[in-house]
């Protein structure tokens, strides 16, 4: 049996309030998909513009149906500067779009990059 070598890849999705809005709801698609069979190894977030909310908004980050950051307050340190959100490897059984769940209250501002590192 021949060896198979996986390549480390990175998908980048950006949430931008001006583009995506900030209404509450599950599965706000960010237009970037990680392929079926990929093994997600790490998820990193990077703030470009601070999130804001007129209430107590929470944000969860998902890769398809895999939650990589559970609902977290929009003003939590996890969303400032650069932060590692997920380091438990998981194999994807389907093509999986990077998406957000916004809950409790709407967002009113923010621009945030999400980097999903995976083997494929």
N, C-alpha and C positions, 0 to 999 in steps of 0.2 A: 504494500500500500504506500503510495507516495505521500509525502508531507504536504500539508496545505498551509500556506502562510496567509494570515489575516493582515490587513492593513489598518493602522490607526487612522481614523477620519474624524472630522469635526463638522457638525452642522450648526449654523448660526441662525437664530431667529431673533427678530427684534419686535418688541411691543412698543408701539408709539401711540400715545393718546390721540394725537391729531389724525392718525390714520384709522385706528381701531376703535376709538371711543372708549368709554369706561363703564358702560352699563353692567349691572350685575348679571351673572349667568355662568353656566358651565360650558367649557369647551370652546373658548374664544380661539379660533384657529389662527395661527400666525404664518401659514403658508409655506412651512418647511417640513418635509417628511424624512424620517429616518427609515431605511429599508427593512423589510421582513428579513429575519435571520441575523440582523445586527446584534451585537452584544454591547449594550450601553455600559460604559465603565465610569463615567463621571459627568456631572452637570455643573457648570459654573455660570454665575450671573454677574453682570457688570452694569452698574448704573451710569446712564448718560445724563438724565434729568430726573430729579427726585419725583417719586410718586406723591400725589396729594389726593385728598378726599374730603368731602364735606361732612363725612361721618367716620365710622370705624371700619373702613374697607379691609377685607382680607384677600390675599392672593395665593392661589395654589398653582404650581407648575406641573404639567403632565407631558409625558411622551406617549401619545396614544392614550391608552387606559392606565398606563403606569404612572402613578403619582411620584414625582421626584422631589417635590417640596409641598408638604401639607399646608393647609390654610394658615397663613402667617400675616400678621398685621402689616399694612402697607408701609408703616413708618419704622418697622423693625430693622435692626442692624443688618439682617440678612439681605436687605435691598439697598444698602448703601455701599459704595465703593465696589469691590470685587469679593464674591463669596462663593465657596464651594457648597452646593446644595445636595449632592447625591454621590455616593461612592460605592454603592452596593451593585455589583454587576448583575445585569438582567438581560436575558435573550428575548428579542421581540418576535412574536409569532405572526405578526402582521405588519404591513407598512404603517408607520405611526407618526402622526402629525404632532408637532410641538404645539401645545395649547395652554391657555390659562383658564382658571376658574376665579371669577371675581364675585365676592359674596359680602353680605351684611350692608354695604353701602357702595355707591358708585365711586370710581376713580375720577378725578378732575384734572389730572396732569400725570405725566411720566413718560420716560423713554428708557427702555431696559433691554440689554442684549442677553440672550440665553445661548450658551455654547454647550452642545451635547457631544461629548467625545464617545466614540464607539469603534468597535472592531468589526470589519466586514471583509 
